[in-house]
Structure formats: C-alpha cells, structure tokens
Amino acid sequence: MKTDKHILGTPMQSSLLALVSWQNLAYILMLFGAVALAVTGLGTLVFGKVSMSGWVLMLHASAAPAFAIGLALVALTWAGHSCAGAEDSLPDRAASLLFWLILASGLVVILSGVAPMTPLCGTNGQRTMVSVHYYGALLLTIAVALHVFSLVAAKRRGIGV
C-alpha cells in the first residue's frame, strides 16, 4: 500500500495547522503561568501576609519561567494578529489593546521581578522594584482576565478568533 498522500492536506495547510497549534500552546502556557503567579502572589495578600515565603514563594518562582516563556512565544506568534487594520470593530480593537497591555505589563513584571535579584539595586531600589512588581502584576492580572473574557465572549458570539 502506497502512502505518499499528505494526511493533513497540502504542505501549506500542514504548516498553518502547526502554526495555529504553536499559537495556542504559547497562549495556554502564558495563561497557566499567569494564573499560577496570580494565585500565589495575590493569594498571599488575600490571606493577610505581607510577603511570600516558604512553599508559596517556591511555587511563585517556579511558575515565573513558564509565564516568561509563554509571554515571549505569544509576542512572537500572536503579534501579527493584533496589528490588523484600523477598520476592525470596537471589540477587536479592545482585544488588541488588552493584548499589547499584557505584553507591556508582563515585561515590566518580569524585569521588576528579576532586577532586585541583581546587585544593580540597593535596598531602596529593591523596595521600589517590589512596588513596581506588585502594581504591574495587578495590572497584568486584570488585563489577562479581561482579555480571556473578551475571547470567550467573541467565541460565544461566533466570531472566529
């Protein structure tokens, strides 16, 4: 039996399917990382703790690379979709704005989380970076939640995303 035929169709279709799956994988990795970081970071504050320590800190630090890698992959694979023309609808522009807000605040959160670990910041600089990290993470969490809700709403309306 001869099996020269492409199972997924033409090579172009195969590469498009691979691209779509990479985009989704990147988004899911970023999303799971963001959720884990939000739960450990904001959960600490909800339970009345001023700072993280022990297992919670280890979980937070362990989820950070997944978020950072996912964010970088999302920036590389999804940016073209968010640069669509200005004639898009208002929900599309809002989703695009949230996407770029996620990228920008994610970069701020990553840099403000890493910078205090270097000798570049003194004690006051570390305190400033922790504050920037906190408020950046809060903005990031809100932007991710709104972006996910906008995607879910678009799916419910039957708009392809």
PyMOL commands that set and color helices and strands:
alter all, ss='L'
color gray80, all
select helices_A, chain A and resi 11-46+54-78+81-83+90-117+123-157
alter helices_A, ss='H'
color red, helices_A
deselect
rebuild
show_as cartoon
